[in-house]
């Protein structure tokens, strides 16, 4: 995923294979808005988190799931407070 650290309210890109149009992205337990989804790329907007202070850097769980298939979790992602 790029970038590995992103501000709240900005987009991230997740590259992979066999994504579907109905892919879902969850960051820190909150559903992210999927801007676009193709077989090989998902673009999603990082949600705003009330507990993340402006400028703070917080490690975040990120999960991509496709309802009919299952999901995968990614490590190494961090949210920066906006």
N, C-alpha and C positions, 0 to 999 in steps of 0.2 A: 504494500500500500504506500502511496505517496501523497503528501509528505508523511513522515513518521510522527511528526508533531504538528498539530494544527489548532488554530484558534477556534473557539466556539463560533458558530454561524458561518463558517467557511467550508468549502468542499474538500473532500478527500477522494482519491481514485484508488480503487482496488482492482488489480489485474489478476486474472485467473482463467480457468477454463470451465465450460459447461454451466455458466450462470444462466439464469432464466429471467424473463421479463418481470416476473413477480418476486424477484429476490428481495429479501428484507435485511436491513442492517441495524444492529443494535449496539450502541456504545454506552458503556457504564449502565446497562440495564434500561436505557431509554431508546425508543425507536428513532432512528435517523430518517430524514426525508431522502428518499432515493430520487435523484435528479434524472439519472438515465441508467439503463441496464442493457447490456448486450451479452452475447455468449462469452466474451473475454474481458469485459470491463464493467464495473459499477462505479458510478459517481454518486456520492451521498454528502449531505450537509451535516456537519457536526452539530448536535443539539446544544442549547444553552443549559448549563447546570447551575442552579442557585447556590450550591455549596462550593463552587470553584471561584475563588477570588480573582479579580482582574490581575493579569500577569502571572498568576500561579501556574505551575506545570504539574499535571496530575497524571500518573499512569492510568490507563483506561483499558478495560476489556472491550474487545470488538468482535462481534459475531456476525457472520453472513449466513443466512439460511434461505433455503428454497423449500416452500411448504411440502411439495411432493417428494423431495429427495432427502432433505436433512440439512445439516449445517456444519460450519467450520469456524473455529475460534482462532483469532490472530493475537500474537503477543508483540510487545514492543511499541504499541501505539500510545501516544500521550496527548492529552488535551491541554491547551493553554487558555486560561481565562481571558475573555475579551473585555 
